[in-house]
Amino acid sequence: MRRGERAAAPGSRLGWLDALRGIAAMAVVAHHFEVLKLIPGGAAIADHFDLGFYGVMAFFIVSGYIIPASLERRGDVRAFWIGRILRIYPALIVTMLFAELVLPHDYQVLTFDGYGHDKLWLAGNGLMLSDVLGVVNGLSIMWTLTYEMLFYFFVSSLFAFAWHRRSAPIAVGSAAIALVLGVLIPSWSLQSSLDAIRNLVLASVVVVVMGVFCMLSGNAALARTGGLLLGGLGLLLVFTNGRTTAYETFTIFATMFAGTVVYRAQHGQIERIEAWLSVGFVVVSGALVGPMYNRGAMANATSTFTWSAWTTAYLAAWASFGGFFLLRNRRWPRPLVWLGAVSYSAYLLHWAVKKFLLWRLGWDSHHYPDKLAAMPVVERWAWVLGYVAVLLVVCWVVYRLVELPFQNLGRRLTAAANRRWPPQSLQEPAPVPAQSSGTGTTAEPALVAAGASTGGQQ
């Protein structure tokens, strides 16, 4: 996205991605605002459909579709990592500063519990791996960013070794692990004590810093070393120290790589039959692990508390992606495309903005849905729409003043680094046909900019 651009144009090939992200973001917002409690029969709906999980999975599919594509179109892991770092961290830091400096204790959304060790908390959250390091998430919604970061590890590692076209077997393998070993792979096995957590976090800091440095070097051999470090650490953590159950962890990665499979099939990089079978297996597996595992005490370990809520939300996310994909050549409403552009800020800020409004109104931060439900219908929904309006204004400001400037800075830094230290080619960038499956010419800046971060729920 060049300076002055806001998002993919409504009629562009990427407008459908922004529109889907916008809807996913609003689903997460509605989930955390507990909107279902405000409609008749909403509690029964929530028992069988989880709005937040739907939004999360839709975001993960979109990330899987677009993130590897943006890396391969660049053909440069340095540009990828500079872009990702300056895409994710600035808005996150602004959100945390807003919460810390503005919100009072009773309405706080930051969690500072680092077992009494601020440096441990800062390191785990700074790596954005807190969910697999045994460190409390600084923002509860950051749990999904852990899986986004791990996906970056895996994607850049695969690219460094020219294994990035193997998305289909990786997606199927991850889904099979979720299906067969869903509750057998241990969680939190590397954090038997505070000393063990401290050592794990310290070691992870060293590995990640070294790995990212190697990726930024522009040297092909060092990039492969970085790939071993980042990919190896990611595999170790997800197989031994996941915060959640293995069936959720590996379903997430299967879903993201299945999104990549769709992209590869669309652009003729793999056979359509391979893509259909791979994505179909992932979808069936993701739906089955709900009734197989997401019950009782196991359900309490995930963000979705009944198997039916898990399964229906998961299937709905894929149905939404499929529907939007089929309509990708249509002209999308400008508000939906704009909503997708600010979706990352909406994901980060919606909880803090909600608490800020509740604080200013003097409402209890935990029982406000009951207060709203007791209001007349018109007044109730006026309040909800007012919250959404305030949130979107704040998100627009952060997007314009924080996200866009740092994205532009990332492009300038990449250009300067490439002039000073020209990167060695790891392999030729994957060719994308100018006309494929009825789509228009691919615009590289728009494709790269579309790789936005996932949103999250609980």
C-alpha positions, -999 to +999 in steps of 0.1 A: +000+000+000+017+032-011+014+065+008-021+079+007-037+045+000-062+033+026-070-002+016-076-023-015-101-005-037-136-018-035-135-032-070-099-046-068-089-082-066-082-078-028-114-059-018-130-092-008-102-099+017-106-065+034-144-070+035-140-104+051-116-091+077-139-063+085-168-087+092-145-109+112-133-080+133-169-069+141-177-105+151-149-104+177-161-070+189-197-082+192-185-113+210-166-093+236-194-068+240-217-098+247-242-086+221-260-119+220-271-113+256-291-083+243-313-102+219-341-127+227-328-162+227-292-150+224-280-172+253-292-203+234-275-191+203-242-186+221-243-222+234-242-234+198-223-207+180-193-187+192-190-153+174-155-148+187-142-181+175-158-175+141-140-142+138-107-157+149-108-186+125-118-163+096-088-141+104-065-172+105-077-184+071-071-149+056-036-148+071-029-182+057-040-171+023-022-138+021+009-139+043+029-165+024+018-148-009+032-114+003+065-131+012+068-149-021+059-119-042+087-099-025+111-129-027+129-113+003+128-125+039+144-093+050+115-072+036+090-096+050+103-093+086+108-056+085+072-053+072+058-077+098+076-060+128+065-025+118+030-038+110+023-055+143+042-038+171+035+000+168-003-003+171+001-029+199+024-006+219+000+023+214-029+002+227-009-009+258+002+027+265-034+039+262-046+012+287-018+019+311-019+057+311-057+062+308-076+034+323-080+032+361-072-001+380-108-013+382-112-010+344-077-021+334-073-045+304-035-050+308-024-080+328+010-073+345+013-107+363+047-119+354+050-140+385+063-109+401+090-105+375+084-075+352+114-084+329+100-119+324+065-105+315+081-079+292+103-105+274+075-130+269+051-104+255+078-086+236+086-118+216+048-121+211+052-158+222+037-155+257+010-181+250+037-208+245+062-195+270+041-198+301+040-160+305+007-142+311-005-124+280-002-086+285-035-082+268-058-112+269-065-109+232-028-114+225-031-152+225-039-152+188-009-131+180+013-159+194+000-182+166+004-155+141+040-150+151+047-188+150+032-189+115+057-162+105+084-184+119+073-214+099+065-195+066+099-177+065+117-209+074+101-229+047+108-201+022+145-200+032+148-237+024+126-235-008+100-257+009+073-232+008+053-250-019+046-278+004+016-262+020-008-290+013+011-318+031+018-294+060-019-285+063-030-322+061-003-333+086-013-306+111-049-315+108-041-352+113-021-344+145-051-324+158-074-353+150-053-382+162-032-367+190-056-340+201-053-345+238-021-365+240+005-339+232+015-322+265+009-286+274+032-265+296+057-293+300+087-270+299+076-248+328+078-270+359+090-240+380+096-203+379+133-210+372+123-232+343+101-205+328+128-179+333+153-201+315+129-209+287+121-172+281+158-162+282+167-190+258+138-180+235+149-143+235+184-154+223+171-178+197+146-153+183+169-123+182+196-144+165+171-159+141+155-126+131+190-110+127+199-138+103+167-132+084+175-095+081+211-100+070+203-105+034+228-134+033+213-166+020+233-190+043+225-169+073+188-168+063+187-206+063+204-206+097+177-182+109+151-205+094+165-234+115+164-213+146+130-198+142+113-229+128+130-252+153+120-231+183+084-229+170+081-266+166+096-273+200+072-249+217+040-261+200+048-298+206+058-293+242+046-261+258+013-250+243-010-230+266-041-246+251-049-281+240-031-297+210-063-301+190-068-263+191-032-255+184-028-278+155-062-270+141-051-233+140-020-242+120-038-266+097-064-238+090-037-213+082-018-235+058-050-246+042-056-209+034-022-210+017-033-241-003-063-221-017-039-194-029-016-220-045-044-237-063-059-204-075-026-194-091-018-228-106+010-237-082-005-270-072-031-293-088-068-285-080-075-320-069-047-319-043-061-286-030-096-299-028-086-330-009-062-311+014-086-283+023-115-307+026-096-329+051-087-298+071-123-286+073-136-320+082-109-325+108-115-291+123-152-298+126-147-333+141-123-323+169-151-303+184-173-333+193-143-356+198-124-334+223-140-300+232-161-313+261-161-309+299-127-300+314-111-300+280-135-273+267-125-251+297-089-251+283-100-235+250-117-203+241-149-220+230-168-238+258-190-263+239-183-286+211-212-274+190-202-237+194-167-248+182-179-268+152-205-244+139-182-214+142-154-232+125-176-243+096-191-209+093-156-193+090-147-216+061-181-210+045-176-173+048-142-175+032-155-197+005-184-174-003-162-143-004-136-161-025-163-170-051-174-134-052-138-120-053-143-103-086-173-084-075-172-047-064-174-046-026-190-018-006-165+009+003-174+008+041-166-029+043-133-025+026-125+004+049-135-017+079-110-043+068-082-017+067-088-008+103-095-043+115-062-048+133-067-016+153-103-027+161-090-060+173-064-045+196-085-015+209-120-027+212-116-041+248-098-009+260-124+014+244-152-005+259-136-003+294-130+034+289-166+041+281-179+020+310-155+038+333-167+072+322-203+062+326-196+047+360-210+013+350-198-020+365-173-035+340-186-070+344-224-067+346-231-041+320-250-065+297-276-069+324-279-031+326-282-028+289-307-056+286-330-038+311-331-006+289-357+001+263-348-015+230-341+018+212-319+031+240-301-002+243-291-004+206-283+033+205-257+027+232-243-003+213-240+016+181-225+045+199-198+022+212-191+009+178-189+045+164-165+056+190-144+025+185-142+030+147-132+067+151-104+057+175-093+029+151-093+053+122-071+077+141-046+049+151-046+036+116-038+070+100-014+082+127+003+049+137-002+021+113+002+038+079+033+059+089+051+028+103+042+008+072+057+035+051+087+036+073+091-002+068+092+003+031+118+030+033+139+009+057+137-021+034+147+000+004+176+016+023+189-018+036+186-034+001+207-005-014+233-008+013+234-046+016+218-062-015+200-094-005+211-127-019+183-146-037+171-177-019+151-187-050+132-170-077+099-154-064+069-175-072+054-164-105+017-153-104-001-153-137-015-120-147-048-136-153-057-166-132-091-181-123-109-150-136-089-126-115-073-094-127-037-084-128-019-087-094-008-054-079+022-062-057+020-032-033-017-040-026-010-077-022+018-071+003-003-046+022-032-070+025-013-093+048-028-079+080-026-095+114-053-117+129-077-106+154-085-126+185-110-133+211-109-143+247 
